[in-house]
Amino acid sequence: MSKTTKQVDEVVIRFAGDSGDGMQLTGGRFTETTAIVGNDLSTLPDFPAEIRAPAGSLAGVSAFQIKFSSKDIHTPGDAPDILVAMNPAALKAHQTEILPGGTIICNANAFTPKNLKLAGYETNPLEDKTLEDHYTVYSVEMSKMVALASEDLGLSSKIVDRTKNFFALGLLFWIYDRPTQPTKDWLAIKFAKKPEIVEANVRAMDAGYNYGETTEIFTTRYTVDKASLPPGTYRNVVGNYALSMGLAAAAEKSKLNLFYGGYPITPASDILHTLSAWKHLGIKTFQAEDEIAGITAVLGAAFTGSLGVTATSGPGIALKGEAMGLAVIAELPIVVVNVQRGGPSTGLPTKTEQSDLLQAMYGRNGEAPMPVIASSTPGDCFYAAYEACRIAIKYMTPVMLLTDGYLANGSEPWQVPILKNLPPIDVKFADKSSMVDGQFMPYLRDKKTLARPWAIPGVKGLEHRIGGIEKEDVTGNISYDPENHHHMVETRAKKVETIADEFGKSEIFGNKSGDLLILSWGGTKGACRSAVEALQAKKKKVSHLHIRWINPLPKDLGEILIKFKNVLMPEINYGQLSKIIRAEYLVDIKGLNLVRGKPISSADIQEEANSLIG
């Protein structure tokens, strides 16, 4: 039977299976290959919250979604065009999200009576025809074919069966016209000491690719043209890795030593892992026994003139609260990264939410304002980290950087920046200019930034008190004077407000007035932009504004809001930023609040927008 080729603009694929089936690896390899081909792409890894859930159970399903396109895209897609299900549980967990008329490819060998029962099926959906009215279903004996492909290698059946994910990968490579050689090269490096494992996986991938080529059930291949991207050097980048590079770039630009102190916590652990491998860049990492030790070590590093950074998630932020208050009153430059996850408590450690914004704003005792910035894409994690470091140093303040599980683990093509083109980070340590009558004044502030001098311990004449007791203005002496306390609290708040002078005018996507303004912050940016583009294509008077700095808010936000009849803010929480903006500007913001441990979809936003403006 002849094969046909069909050109499409974009595709959404979801790989799903047991947490031990290698779905993240499979998705990662498809992503890397797609980046090499030159498509624009966005990914969404979906890890099970119960990483050790029983094999074949719904709780143990791991998934990886990728959207790739010849056009500029903003999200990993709402619903998959094609689902690769390695077992019944994977099919059960994701079947309802597939687009009507979409494609399902299943590993038929995994649909055993035991696995069907674990997934809650009374009959085999591959045999009872219940799926065929809605989807195109391909039942492929992947486990059987990888066993045949490697039968002469002398490997155990268990090891061979683990290669079935590469069979699925090879089949998808064929369907979407992707080369296999980059993955073969990667395997050769990854398992250099185990050539038999390399061979088994290569054979499995080739078997999948050849199955697509030779079988008569797959009659159509699909091609997606290269995306038109600005010229430059590109790489595929994951959010946590991009953030780590942003911290390293800030250290290089400022010529400061980077000290990272933190406790490994999902989903922030990769930041520690990444930075610890960069000792050759002069980066020092400290894996602390607990969250408090991590941030207090960072405070000590900042006091001694290093760029101090810690990273955690919501439960860790709760523990770090007192030390962050100490950083506020001591006015030391540190960066606190919060990779948000589903809460409360341990909650959903592998699932994404915008759960900690109110905690970032107010989760400290007393009046303890901190600048808060939120990254919007995996690649933007680099620039948000760099900017957080720059602001911390310039204004002598702790800064909180918010990302989330979706941004941290997701990936996209990223244009590698040129270091010399990044904004300068100028560091000026305290000297004689901070003295009055021969006495060092640790709170003698810069008139523009209100930053206090950064004095390095051990420098003669710069001795000063440090600690959490309120300081007297200018002198830094301990003070219990009510008016002085009020003044210092007010000054620390004004210092944060002053940062807004750097923002310039807010950029609105669309008209500056209309029926509806959709606001976004953090990882909702892509879904909001996609929704607005779709609504504008239908001639709706809808615009989009993304808020990057949460504290301080842009100076022109108030005058922007009043020019629209309706304002909608989608958030993956119960309306945290909506509450702040309502209180600040007395604007009736409508919230779209979905707390499901997964990103809000463009379709959700469009539906809500249509309900507001018709």
C-alpha positions in Angstrom: 0.0 0.0 0.0 1.4 3.4 -0.9 2.1 6.0 1.8 1.0 9.6 1.6 2.5 12.7 3.2 0.4 15.5 4.7 1.6 18.9 5.8 0.3 20.3 9.0 1.0 23.5 10.9 1.1 22.1 14.5 0.8 18.9 16.4 0.2 18.0 20.1 1.5 14.6 21.2 1.2 13.1 24.7 3.2 10.1 25.8 1.8 8.3 28.8 2.6 5.1 30.8 3.8 3.9 34.2 6.4 6.0 36.0 8.9 3.3 35.1 8.1 3.2 31.4 10.4 6.1 30.5 7.8 8.6 29.3 9.8 11.6 30.4 12.9 10.2 28.6 10.8 9.5 25.5 9.3 12.9 25.5 12.7 14.5 26.1 14.2 12.7 23.1 11.3 13.7 20.8 11.7 17.3 22.1 15.4 17.4 21.4 14.9 16.0 17.9 12.1 18.4 17.2 14.3 21.3 18.3 17.0 20.1 15.9 14.5 20.0 13.1 13.8 23.7 13.8 10.1 23.7 14.9 8.9 26.0 17.6 7.8 23.8 20.6 6.6 23.8 24.1 6.4 20.9 26.5 4.6 19.8 29.7 6.0 17.0 31.7 3.4 15.5 34.1 4.9 13.4 36.9 2.8 11.3 39.2 2.6 12.7 42.7 3.0 9.2 44.0 6.2 8.3 42.3 6.2 4.8 43.9 2.6 4.0 43.1 1.9 0.4 42.1 2.7 -0.4 38.5 -0.3 -0.3 36.3 -2.3 1.9 38.7 -3.9 5.2 37.8 -1.9 7.0 40.5 1.4 5.9 38.9 0.7 7.3 35.4 3.5 9.5 34.0 3.0 11.7 31.0 4.8 14.1 28.7 3.1 16.4 26.3 4.8 18.3 23.4 3.3 20.8 21.0 5.4 21.6 18.0 4.6 23.9 15.1 5.8 25.9 12.1 4.4 29.0 13.7 5.1 30.8 17.0 3.3 29.0 19.8 2.8 29.9 23.5 1.7 26.7 25.2 2.2 22.9 25.1 -1.4 22.7 23.8 -4.8 22.1 25.5 -5.6 18.6 24.2 -3.4 16.1 22.4 -4.0 15.1 18.7 -2.3 11.8 19.4 -2.0 9.8 22.7 0.6 7.1 23.0 -0.7 4.9 25.9 1.7 2.2 27.1 -0.8 0.5 29.4 -4.6 0.6 30.3 -4.0 3.0 33.2 -2.4 5.6 30.8 -5.4 5.3 28.5 -7.9 5.6 31.3 -6.2 8.7 32.8 -5.9 10.6 29.5 -8.6 9.3 27.1 -11.1 12.0 27.9 -8.6 14.8 27.0 -7.9 13.7 23.5 -9.4 15.8 20.7 -12.4 14.2 19.1 -11.2 12.3 16.1 -7.7 12.1 17.5 -5.4 9.2 17.4 -4.6 6.6 20.1 -1.6 4.3 19.8 -1.6 1.5 22.5 0.9 -1.1 23.6 -1.5 -4.1 23.1 0.7 -6.4 25.2 0.1 -4.4 28.3 -3.6 -4.8 28.1 -3.7 -7.9 30.3 -6.5 -8.9 32.6 -4.5 -7.8 35.7 -3.7 -4.3 34.2 -7.2 -3.8 32.9 -8.5 -4.5 36.4 -6.0 -2.1 38.0 -7.2 0.6 35.6 -10.8 0.0 36.3 -11.8 -1.5 33.0 -14.4 -4.3 32.9 -13.6 -5.2 29.3 -10.6 -4.6 27.0 -11.2 -1.2 25.3 -9.0 -2.3 22.4 -11.4 -5.2 21.7 -14.9 -4.0 22.7 -14.9 -1.2 20.0 -15.9 1.5 22.5 -13.1 3.8 21.4 -13.6 3.6 17.6 -16.6 5.9 17.4 -14.6 8.8 18.7 -10.9 8.1 17.9 -8.6 6.4 15.4 -7.1 3.5 17.5 -3.9 1.6 16.7 -3.2 -1.5 18.8 0.5 -2.3 18.4 2.3 -5.3 20.1 5.2 -3.2 21.2 6.5 -5.5 23.9 6.4 -8.5 21.5 8.3 -6.7 18.8 11.1 -5.4 21.0 11.5 -8.9 22.3 12.0 -10.2 18.7 14.3 -7.3 17.8 16.7 -8.1 20.7 16.3 -11.9 21.1 19.9 -12.6 20.1 21.5 -10.1 22.6 21.3 -12.4 25.6 19.5 -9.8 27.7 16.9 -10.5 30.3 13.3 -10.2 29.2 12.8 -7.4 31.9 15.6 -5.3 30.4 14.4 -5.8 26.9 10.8 -4.9 27.8 12.1 -1.6 29.1 13.1 -0.6 25.5 9.4 -0.5 24.4 9.4 3.3 24.9 12.0 3.5 22.2 9.8 1.5 19.9 7.0 4.1 20.5 9.6 6.8 19.9 10.7 5.3 16.6 7.1 5.0 15.4 6.4 8.6 16.2 9.6 9.6 14.5 8.4 7.9 11.4 4.8 9.4 11.6 6.1 12.9 12.0 9.2 12.7 9.8 11.8 13.1 12.5 15.4 11.8 12.1 16.5 8.9 14.4 20.3 9.6 14.3 20.4 12.3 17.0 18.9 9.9 19.5 21.2 7.1 18.4 24.2 9.4 19.1 22.7 10.3 22.5 22.3 6.7 23.4 25.9 5.9 22.5 27.0 8.6 24.9 24.5 8.0 27.6 25.2 4.2 27.8 28.8 4.2 26.6 29.7 1.7 29.3 26.8 -0.6 28.4 27.0 -1.2 24.6 24.4 -4.0 24.9 21.8 -1.5 26.3 22.6 0.9 23.5 22.1 -1.8 20.9 18.8 -3.0 22.4 17.4 0.6 22.5 18.6 1.3 18.9 17.0 -1.9 17.7 13.7 -1.1 19.5 13.7 2.4 17.9 14.5 1.1 14.5 11.8 -1.6 14.9 9.2 1.1 15.6 10.4 3.3 12.7 10.3 0.4 10.3 7.0 -0.8 11.6 5.5 2.6 10.6 7.2 2.3 7.2 6.2 -1.2 6.4 2.9 -1.9 8.1 -0.2 -1.2 6.1 -2.2 0.3 9.1 -0.2 3.5 9.0 -0.8 5.1 5.6 -0.1 8.8 6.3 3.0 10.6 7.4 2.9 14.2 8.6 5.5 17.0 8.1 5.8 20.3 10.0 7.9 23.0 8.4 10.6 24.8 10.3 9.4 27.8 12.3 10.6 31.3 11.4 12.7 32.3 14.4 14.9 35.4 14.8 18.5 34.6 13.8 20.8 33.5 16.5 22.1 30.5 18.3 19.4 28.3 19.8 19.1 25.4 22.2 16.3 23.6 23.8 16.2 24.6 27.5 14.3 23.4 30.6 13.1 26.1 33.0 15.2 25.1 36.0 18.3 24.9 33.9 17.6 28.3 32.3 17.2 29.7 35.8 20.5 28.2 37.0 22.2 29.8 33.9 20.6 33.1 34.8 22.1 33.0 38.3 25.5 32.1 36.9 25.3 34.9 34.3 24.5 37.4 37.1 27.5 36.2 39.1 29.7 36.6 36.1 28.4 40.0 35.2 28.6 41.4 38.7 32.0 39.7 39.3 30.7 38.3 42.6 31.0 34.8 43.9 27.7 32.9 43.7 26.8 31.0 46.9 23.8 28.7 46.7 22.5 27.2 49.9 19.4 25.0 49.9 17.6 21.9 50.8 16.6 19.6 47.9 12.8 19.8 47.5 10.6 19.0 44.5 10.4 20.7 42.0 13.4 22.9 42.8 16.0 20.2 43.4 17.5 20.5 39.8 18.7 24.0 40.5 21.0 22.6 43.3 22.0 19.7 41.1 22.8 22.0 38.2 24.8 24.6 40.1 26.8 22.0 42.0 28.2 20.8 38.7 29.6 24.2 37.9 32.4 24.5 40.5 34.7 25.4 37.6 32.8 28.7 37.3 33.6 29.5 41.0 30.1 28.6 42.2 29.8 27.3 45.7 26.8 25.1 46.7 25.8 24.0 50.1 23.2 21.2 50.5 21.7 22.0 53.9 20.0 19.6 56.3 16.9 21.8 56.4 15.4 24.9 54.8 16.3 27.2 57.6 20.0 26.3 57.5 19.9 26.8 53.7 18.7 30.4 53.8 20.7 31.5 56.9 23.9 30.2 55.2 22.9 32.4 52.2 22.4 35.4 54.5 25.9 34.8 55.9 27.3 34.7 52.3 25.5 37.9 51.4 26.9 39.6 54.5 30.4 38.6 53.4 30.0 40.1 49.9 28.8 37.1 47.8 25.7 36.8 45.7 23.5 34.6 47.9 20.7 32.4 46.4 18.4 29.8 47.8 15.6 27.9 46.1 12.7 25.9 47.4 8.9 25.4 47.1 5.9 26.5 49.1 6.5 24.4 52.2 10.2 25.5 52.3 9.1 29.2 51.9 7.0 28.8 55.1 10.1 27.6 57.0 12.3 30.3 55.6 9.9 33.1 56.7 11.8 34.3 59.7 15.2 34.4 57.9 13.6 36.3 55.1 12.4 38.9 57.6 16.0 39.1 58.9 17.2 39.7 55.3 14.6 42.5 55.0 15.7 44.3 58.2 19.4 43.7 57.6 18.9 44.8 54.0 21.1 42.2 52.5 21.0 41.2 48.8 19.8 37.6 48.4 17.5 35.9 45.9 14.9 33.4 47.1 13.5 31.2 44.3 10.1 29.6 44.9 9.3 26.9 42.4 5.6 26.7 43.2 3.7 23.4 43.4 0.2 22.2 44.4 -0.6 22.8 48.1 -1.2 23.0 50.9 1.4 21.2 53.0 3.0 18.4 51.0 0.1 18.6 48.6 0.9 17.7 45.1 4.7 17.9 45.0 5.0 17.2 41.3 2.0 19.2 40.1 2.0 22.8 39.1 0.0 25.7 40.7 0.5 29.4 41.4 0.0 28.6 45.0 2.3 30.9 46.9 1.8 34.5 45.7 0.2 35.7 48.9 2.9 33.9 50.9 5.5 35.6 48.8 3.9 39.0 49.4 2.9 38.7 53.0 4.3 35.5 54.5 6.6 37.0 57.0 6.1 38.4 60.5 5.8 42.2 60.8 6.1 44.7 57.9 8.6 42.9 55.7 8.2 44.0 52.0 10.1 42.1 49.4 10.3 42.7 45.6 8.6 39.8 43.8 9.2 38.9 40.2 7.6 36.0 38.3 9.0 34.2 35.2 6.6 33.4 32.4 8.2 30.7 30.2 11.0 28.2 30.7 13.4 30.4 28.7 12.3 33.5 30.6 13.5 31.8 33.8 17.0 32.9 32.7 16.1 36.5 32.4 13.9 36.6 35.6 16.8 35.1 37.6 19.2 37.6 36.2 16.9 40.5 36.9 16.2 39.3 40.4 19.9 39.3 41.1 20.4 42.7 39.6 17.6 44.3 41.6 18.8 42.6 44.8 22.3 44.0 44.5 21.2 47.5 43.2 18.6 48.1 46.0 20.2 46.0 48.8 17.1 43.9 49.4 16.1 40.2 49.3 14.1 39.4 46.2 11.7 36.6 45.6 11.5 34.9 42.2 8.4 32.8 41.5 8.4 30.0 39.0 6.3 26.9 39.1 6.4 23.2 38.3 5.2 23.7 34.7 7.9 26.3 34.0 10.6 24.5 35.9 10.2 21.2 34.1 8.9 22.4 30.7 11.1 23.3 27.8 11.2 25.5 24.7 13.6 26.7 22.0 15.7 29.4 23.5 18.0 31.9 21.9 21.3 31.9 23.8 21.9 35.5 25.0 25.2 37.2 24.5 26.7 38.1 27.9 27.9 41.5 27.0 24.4 42.5 25.9 22.8 41.8 29.2 22.1 44.8 31.5 25.1 45.7 33.7 25.2 44.7 37.3 27.4 47.3 39.1 28.6 46.4 42.6 29.9 49.1 44.9 31.0 48.0 48.3 31.1 50.5 51.2 34.0 52.8 51.5 34.9 56.2 53.1 32.0 57.9 51.3 29.7 56.1 53.8 31.4 57.7 56.8 30.3 60.8 58.7 33.0 62.4 61.0 35.1 59.3 60.6 32.3 56.9 61.7 30.8 54.3 59.3 27.1 54.8 58.8 25.6 51.5 57.7 22.1 53.0 56.9 23.3 56.1 55.1 21.2 55.5 52.0 21.6 56.2 48.3 19.3 59.0 47.6 17.9 57.4 44.4 17.6 53.7 45.3 17.4 54.1 49.1 20.0 51.2 49.2 22.2 51.1 52.3 26.0 50.5 51.8 27.2 47.0 51.4 30.1 46.7 53.9 32.4 43.7 53.9 33.4 42.2 57.3 37.0 42.6 58.2 37.5 46.0 56.6 38.9 48.5 59.1 36.6 51.3 60.0 33.4 49.5 58.6 32.5 47.7 61.8 28.7 47.7 62.3 25.9 45.8 64.0 23.9 43.2 62.2 20.8 41.3 63.3 17.1 41.5 63.6 16.6 44.2 66.2 15.3 47.5 64.7 18.1 49.8 63.5 18.4 53.5 64.1 18.2 55.5 60.8 21.7 56.2 59.4 23.7 55.0 62.4 22.4 51.4 62.5 22.4 51.5 66.3 19.7 49.5 68.1 16.6 51.6 68.5 13.3 51.2 70.2 12.1 54.7 69.3 8.5 54.5 67.9 9.0 57.2 65.4 12.3 55.8 64.1 10.6 52.4 63.7 7.8 53.9 61.7 10.3 55.7 59.6 12.4 52.6 58.9 9.4 50.5 58.0 8.2 53.2 55.7 11.6 53.6 54.1 12.0 49.8 53.4 8.5 49.9 51.8 9.5 53.0 49.7 12.7 51.2 48.6 10.6 48.4 47.0 8.2 50.9 45.4 11.1 52.8 43.9 12.0 49.7 41.8 8.9 50.4 39.6 10.8 53.4 38.2 12.8 50.9 36.1 9.8 49.3 34.4 8.8 51.8 31.7 5.4 51.6 30.1 3.5 48.4 30.2 3.1 46.6 26.9 -0.5 45.8 25.9 -1.1 43.1 23.3 -4.1 44.6 21.4 -5.9 47.9 21.7 -5.5 50.1 24.8 -9.2 50.0 25.5 -12.0 47.7 24.7 -14.5 45.1 26.0 -12.1 42.9 27.9 -8.5 43.0 29.2 -7.1 39.6 30.2 -4.4 39.8 32.8 -1.7 37.2 33.4 1.2 36.5 35.6 3.8 33.8 35.7 3.1 30.6 33.7 -0.4 31.6 32.6 1.1 34.1 30.0 1.2 31.6 27.2 -2.4 30.4 27.6 -3.7 33.9 27.9 -1.9 35.1 24.8 -3.1 32.1 22.8 -6.7 32.8 24.0 -6.5 36.5 23.1 -5.1 35.7 19.6 -8.0 33.3 19.0 -10.6 35.9 20.3 -9.0 38.7 18.3 -9.2 36.5 15.2 -13.0 36.4 15.8 -13.1 40.3 15.9 -13.5 40.4 19.7 -12.3 43.6 21.4 -10.0 41.8 23.7 -6.4 42.7 24.8 -3.8 41.1 27.0 -1.4 42.5 29.6 1.2 40.3 31.3 2.4 41.4 34.8 6.0 40.4 35.4 6.7 42.3 38.7 4.1 41.5 41.4 5.8 43.8 43.9 6.0 46.6 43.0 3.2 46.6 40.4 3.6 48.7 37.3 3.0 52.4 37.9 0.6 52.6 34.9 -1.5 49.5 35.8 -4.3 51.5 37.3 -4.8 53.8 34.3 -4.8 50.8 32.0 -7.4 48.9 33.9 -10.1 51.6 33.9 -10.0 51.8 30.1 -11.6 48.3 29.7 -15.3 47.4 30.4 -14.2 44.0 31.8 -11.0 42.6 33.3 -10.4 38.9 33.6 -7.5 37.3 35.4 -6.9 33.5 35.0 -4.9 32.0 37.9 -3.9 28.5 39.0 -4.9 29.4 42.6 -8.0 30.8 44.3 -7.6 34.3 43.0 -4.5 35.6 44.9 -3.3 38.3 42.6 -6.9 39.3 41.8 -7.4 40.0 45.5 -4.3 42.3 45.6 -5.3 44.2 42.4 -8.9 44.6 43.5 -7.7 46.1 46.8 -5.1 48.4 45.2 -7.2 49.7 42.3 -10.8 49.1 43.3 -11.5 47.4 40.0 -14.0 44.6 39.7 -11.6 42.0 38.3 -13.3 38.7 37.4 -11.2 35.6 38.3 -10.9 32.3 36.5 -9.6 30.2 39.2 -8.8 26.5 38.5 -6.8 24.6 41.1 -6.3 21.2 39.4 -2.5 20.8 39.6 -2.2 21.5 35.9 -2.0 24.6 33.7 -5.1 26.5 32.6 -5.9 25.9 29.0 -6.5 28.5 26.3 -10.0 26.9 25.8 -10.9 27.5 29.4 -9.9 31.2 29.1 -11.8 31.6 25.8 -15.0 30.1 27.3 -14.8 32.5 30.3 -14.1 35.5 28.0 -17.1 34.7 25.8 -19.3 34.4 28.9 -18.3 37.9 29.9 -18.5 39.8 26.6 -20.7 37.4 24.5 
